[in-house]
């Protein structure tokens, strides 16, 4: 437990210094109520620790409250901050549910034995790629793809993947956010799929090629779309939200979804788990089921432009269908090796 806490506490400090996880705080519109099982009169308050930004998920949580009758209290922060708090609190934690921005933090809690088993039929609502292979202790809630965004006026030779970006022709023209949770998950996927040495060599080559550090994925997209820099590494939904806002005529950038196992095409997930100490609260499972319901999944598709994990629900507009994405073939459970990724980023000078 001390080792796991030592992992997430530094990540929490990095998240605080670098803008945390990659939800950008864009307010989502109000949603209409839906029907859920009524809360027992003596259920008591449901406590959620959320690594997702309040502006994005609060409307959905309010919808759950209205439809179910549960009183919900939410503590917000980065996934690293919330994970570190849960590790430190242990069995004393008041939390019933952890909603994470990425799989790694949930995996750390699972390793620590803090998550309860979810019913198999609930976990199996999610597509196989978005659930753990050997347990039912957490489940993916939404999918998000790493992408390359490029300015259509500045880039004449479009890269096919991140492995191309070390080429001299892209010197000083690539923006990234090394302190961001999604970037660190991408590096973890790089290590898992291509090996530690390959990930180190790529990072060192990118640094030597003048990669430019930005404070957030939103800043990267703005800089690329405004022509301040040619190329950036972000998650797909930043661009999809901008497209929905300004339309095709108002956008100056396009996306590359790397294929062929290129590590830049990692398809990651947000995830949820129920704490062992919260397993008896009926609202905990009801909330996870709500996130995986048609209403919950449609909310994420329409309001945050993330991919649904439940089959049969349409993908976001303006981006390729989920089943056409061809990133590295890895088990998302392996993304819990955040400690090694942070150590590598520190070793090459991208984290302190």
Helices and strands as residue ranges (DSSP letters): H 2-17, E 46-50, H 54-68, E 72-76, H 79-89, G 90-92, E 97-100, H 103-111, H 120-123, G 128-130, E 139-151, G 162-166, G 168-170, E 174-176, H 181-194, H 196-208, E 212-213, H 217-225, E 231-235, H 236-246, G 248-250, E 253-256, G 263-265, E 267-274, G 276-278, H 282-291, H 294-299, I 300-304, E 307-308, G 322-324, G 332-336, H 338-347
